[in-house]
Amino acid sequence: MNRKQSAIKKEKEDLSLTREESDELQMILDRLCVQDPEGESFKGYLQSLHDSLTARPLLAAAIIDQLSRNPSETGFRTFKNLEKIIEVSRYRRSLKQAAYRFLQKGFTPSEQTAAPEKVILIKDEQRKAISHMFIVPGTIWIVSALVPEASAGGYSLVSAFLEDDFGSFNVRIGERNTQKVYREYLQVLSTHAIEHRGLEIPLWHAARLFHDMLGFWTGSGSYDQLERGRNLFARYLDPNRKPYVYELMPEIETPEKHFQELKIEVLFKDMDLSWLKFGKDELSPYHEKLKQLDSPLLVVPRVVQEERSVQLIRDAAANLCVGARRYLFTRFFEEQAMALKLFGAEERSRWAWIVAGNLAGQASVEKNPVVLQLVKDSIEFHWPGDLRDKREAEEAPRERRTESGIILP
């Protein structure tokens, strides 16, 4: 009896989740509850779910374990979609148990697609659209896609990225390409990308990224390749759908409460933050006020000077990170959270998600440590040494003089 209880305990431990994973599990189960198993959107969601769980067999096993306890057509199709992830992991026992529960309710592989339909699915698979995102220094991100052409045979290969501080929007479309050509293209891009690989994303999200880049672009006019890219992605764009990261991670309630978790230097590793730099003209009034605080004519306690300096940085963040700028910051950190999640960097992904959560909400950004740091970094960029000199002056011991000029410690 003890041995049996021990085995049961071990199985439960194998499927135990962290609090965040449990929240994510519930979010996925809630999403599945409202899916139409025959709907076109359900197929897309299953593909997205499979991609996000490829390296997370524990969460995949927990999902099919829950679904198998109340079997349904939606749950069974999800089970079939995730089983290959689980069968090569150490959670094979839970996979077998789930299969048995589905079998008891009459769900068997034979009830799925018949052989002739499978042939059609394979054909569709060969002709399906596919898209990727790359994070490459020098660009905010690169989007690539392979989209079947309307005529039989061949694909359109699309790539798009911003350069020159939003001044150049490069869109290139090649026709009559093949999957082999696309794979070779991905390999070339991967050599320049962070983590040396791209991230497969749903085509609707690639369309969202293209649409965002078009909005960030500061150039004018148009050209043939851009218009063709716009028209191609417009077929897949759903402006009311949240970015892909919202399907990968549960939203954090009141992200401001978690600011103390952030380790800015670690979070910023490998990020090209030049896209988030504040301009010299807009920072100039705040820089002048910071310089005035150092004036020898201003006789105030050091603590008061420090408090005023901090408040000036906060005021700059609150007044400058608004509107389109705030949206840019939001999208930047949403995509960083998604990329870090898919790269397996869970802690950094959570930090980026906390930052994005604050930016995407209605709360002020004046205490967002990332925005404050970017204000400081921008001041340092435009006026090198000013903030460093100020810190050194604040840290140095101050001398006092009597009316007769005697220096006191």
N, C-alpha and C positions, 0 to 999 in steps of 0.2 A: 504493500500500500504506500509506504514512504517513497519507494522508488518511482511509483506511478505519479505521486504528487510532485516529486522533484522534476519529472519530465514535463509535467504540465506547467510548472512554474518556469522552467527553462524556456518553454515555447512562448509564454507570455512576455518574458524578459526580452526575447528575440524581437518581438514586435512593439516594444515599448518606445514611445515617442517623446521628444521634448515638448514643452508647452507650445513653442512656435510651430513645430511640426503637427501637433494636434490641431492647432487653429487652422493650419493649411489643409489638413485632412478634412476638417469640417467644411471648409470653404469649397473644396472639390466635391464633396458629397452633396452639398446644397446645390452646386451648379449642375450636377448630374441629375438631381431630382426633377429639374424642370426641362430636361432635354427630351426632344422627340427622337426616338431611336431610328425613325425613318427620315429625319430631317437632314438637309444638306449641311447645315451648320454643325450638326453633331459629329459628322465625319471630320470636319476641320478641327473641332475641339479635341476629338480623340487623338488626332495627329499631334496637336500642340501638347497635349497631356503626355503622350508617349515621349516626345522630344525632351520635355522638361524633367521626366523621371528616369531617363536612360541611365544616369549615374546614381540613382537613388532607389535601389531596389527595396529598401526597408519601407519607405513611404508607399511604393507601389504595392507591396505585400499587404500593408495595413489597409489600403483602399479596397483591394479585392476581398480581403477578409471581411470587411464591413458589408460590402455589396452582396457577398454570398450568403449572409445571414438573413437577408430579405430579398431573394432572387427576383430579378425582373429582366426584361429584354434589354433595357439600357445597361443594367449591371453586367449581364452576360457578355454583351459586346465590348464593354470596357475590360472585362476579364480577358477576353480573347486578344484585345489590343495590348495588354500589359504582360501577358503570360511569358513571353520570351525574355523580358527583362528579369523576371523573377526566377525562371527555371535555370539560369546560369549563376544564380546567387545562392547564399546559404539559407534562403527562405523557401526552398523547394517544398518543404513539408506543408507550409501554409497554402502553397499553390495547390497541392494535391487535395487538401482538406476543402478548399474552396470549390475545386472541380467536383468533388463528391457532393457537396451541398447543392450545386447547380444541377447535377445529374439527378438528384432526388426530386427536384422540381420539374424534371423533364427537359432541361436544357442540355443538349448534346451537340458535339461538333457537326453531326449530320443535319441538324436543324439550321445551321448557318448556310452560307452561300453554296449552292449546288455547283458541280464541276464546270458546267458551261459558263456560269456566271463568274467563276474564278478566273477563267481565261480572259474574260472581259476586264476584270479588275486588274489583272496583270498588264493588259494592254493600256488601261487608263494610267496605271502606275508609270509606265514607260513614257507617257505623254503628259504627265502632271507638271504643273509649274513648281518651281522651287526657288527659294530666295535666301540670301545670307546678309549678315552685317559684319563688317570688320572694323575694329578700332585700330587706326593707324596714325601715328604721330604726324602732325601737319594737316590733318583733316578732323572734323568733329566726329564723323563716321563715314564709312563707305557702304553703300547699298548695292547689291548685285542681285540679279534675278534672271532666271531662264524660263521664258513664257512660251507655250506652244503657239505657233502661228495659226491664223485662221484657216489657211489653206493646209492641205494634207502634207505632213512631213516638215521637219525643221522647227527651229525655235528662234525667238528673238532673245538675244543676250543683252541685258541692260545693266549699265553701271552708272552710278551718280555719286558725286561728292563735292563738297565746298572747299575752296582754297582762298588764299590771299585775304584773310580776315573778313570772310563773307563776301568778298568782292567778285569771286569767280565761282560759277556753278557749272561744273563739268558733267554733262550727260552724254553718254555714248550708247548707241544701239547698233548691234550687229545682227544681220538677218541670216536665216538659213544655217543656224548653228546646230550643234549636236550636244548630247550630254557629255560626250568625251571632251569636246572643246571646252565646255563649262567647267568640268573637273580640272582640266589643265589651267584654266584661268584662275580658279580658286587656289590652286597650288602656288601660283605666282603671287597672288595677293597675300597668301598666308606667310610668305617669307618676310613681308614688311609689317605684319600685324602683331599686336600685343598677343602673347601666348602662342604666336605663330599658327593661328588657326582662325577660321571664321566661325560664326555662330549661325546655325540654321534657324530661320524665323519664319512665321507664317507670311504668306504673300500680302495679306491685308495689313500686316504691320510694316512690311517693306514699303507699301503704298503710303502709310502714315509718315514714315521717315522721309520719303521723297517730298511729300506735301509740306512737311515742316521745313526741310531745307530750302524749298522754294520760297517759303515765308521769311526765312532768315537771310536769304540772299539780298545783298544791298545793290546789286547791279540793276540795269534797266534793259528794256527791249526783250527780244526773244530770238530764238534760232530754231532751225528745223528739228534737231535732235532733242532739244528741250521739250518742244511741243509734242513730239511723238512719245517721249517719256511721260509727259503729263497725261496724254490721252490713254496710254497703255495702263498706267497705274490707277487712273480714275475709275476703271472698271472694278477695281478691288478695294477702293477706299470707302471706309465707313467712318465719317468724321465724328460720329457719336460714340464710337467704341473706344474704350480706354486702351492705352498702350499694352503690349503683350505682357509686361512685367506684372500687371495687375492680375493676370491669370496664373502667374508663377508664385507670387508672394501675397500673403494676407496683409491688408492695410493695417498700419499701426495707429491705434487711437491715441490722440494727443502726442504726436511725435516730439513736441517740445520738452516733454518730461524725460526724454531719453538723450538729450544733448550731452549729458555728462559722460555717456558711453564712448563718444567719438574720440578717436585718436587721429587727429588731422593729418599729421605727417605720414602715417601708415596708409590712411585712406587715399591720399593724393598720389601715392606711388604709381607711376606709369600713366597718370592722367595728363593729357595735354590741356592745361588750364588757360592757355593763351586765348581761347575762344570766350572766356568769361572775364577778360580784363576790362576794368572800368576805364573810361577815357580821361585824358589829362584835363580837358576843359571842365568836365563835370565834377572832377575831384578838386579843382583848384581852390574853390571857396573854403573847403574843409581843410585843405593843406595850409592855407594862409592862417586860419584860426589856430591850427596846431602849432605853427611857427610863433604866433603871438603868445602862446602859453609859455614859450621859452624866453620871452623878453625879460631882460634884467629889471625893467621898469615895473613888471608885474610881480608884486610881493604877496604871494599866497603860499600857504603850506604845500609841501610836496604832495601830500595825500590828496588835496583838493585839485592840484594840477593833473594828477593821474586820473582822478575821477572825471574831470572835464575832457581829458584826452579820450578816455574810453567812450564817453557819451558822444563825442564828435564822430568817432568811428561808427557808433551805432546809428547816429542820425544819418550819416552818409549811406549806410546799408539800407535803412528804412526808406529814404527819399529817392535813392537811385535804383534799387532793385525792385522795380515796379513795372506793371504793364508787360510789354513785349520782352523786356529784359528779364523779368521774373519768369515768364514762360520759357525763355531760353534756358535759364538756370534749372527750371523744373525738368524740362525734357532731357537736359544733359545728365542730371543725376538719376532720372528714371532709367535712362539707357545704361548708365554705368551700373546701377543696381541689377538690371537684367543681365548684363554681360558678366558681372562678377558672380552672379548666381549660377549661370550656365558654365562658368569656368570652375566652379566648385569653391570659390573663395567666400564662404558663408558669412564670416564676420564682417569683412569689408562690404559685402553686399548689403548686410543689414544697416551698416552705417550710412551708406549711400541712400538707402531706402528711407532712413530717418530724415535725412536732409531733404530728399525729394518730397516726403510727406508734409513737411513744414511749408515748403515752397508751393506745393500744389493746393494747400488749404487756404484758409482766410486769416490765419494768425500772422502777426507781424514777424518780419525776419530780423529785427534789430538785435536779437540775441542768438540768432543762428550762427554757431561758431565758424561754419564754413564760409558763409557770406562775409562775416567780419574779417576772416583771414584773407579773403580775396580782395577786400577793400584795402587792407594793409599791404598786401603784395603788390597791388596796383600802384599805391602811393610810392612804395619802394622802387617800382619799375620806372615811374616817371620822375621821381626825385631821389635818385640813389643815395643812400646813406643817411637821409634825414631821420627816419624812424630809428635807425640803428644808433645814430649819434644821440638822439633823444633818450634812448634806453640807457646808453652808457653814461649820459649826464645824470640821469635819475639814480643810477646805481652808485655813482661816485660820491664819496663823502663831501658834504658842503661845508665851506668855511664861514665863520662869522667874524665881523669886524666891529670893534667899539667905535665910538664917535671920534676917538683920537687916532684910529687906523690900526690898532693892535689886532692881529689875527688871533681868534680864539678857536679851539677845536670844537 
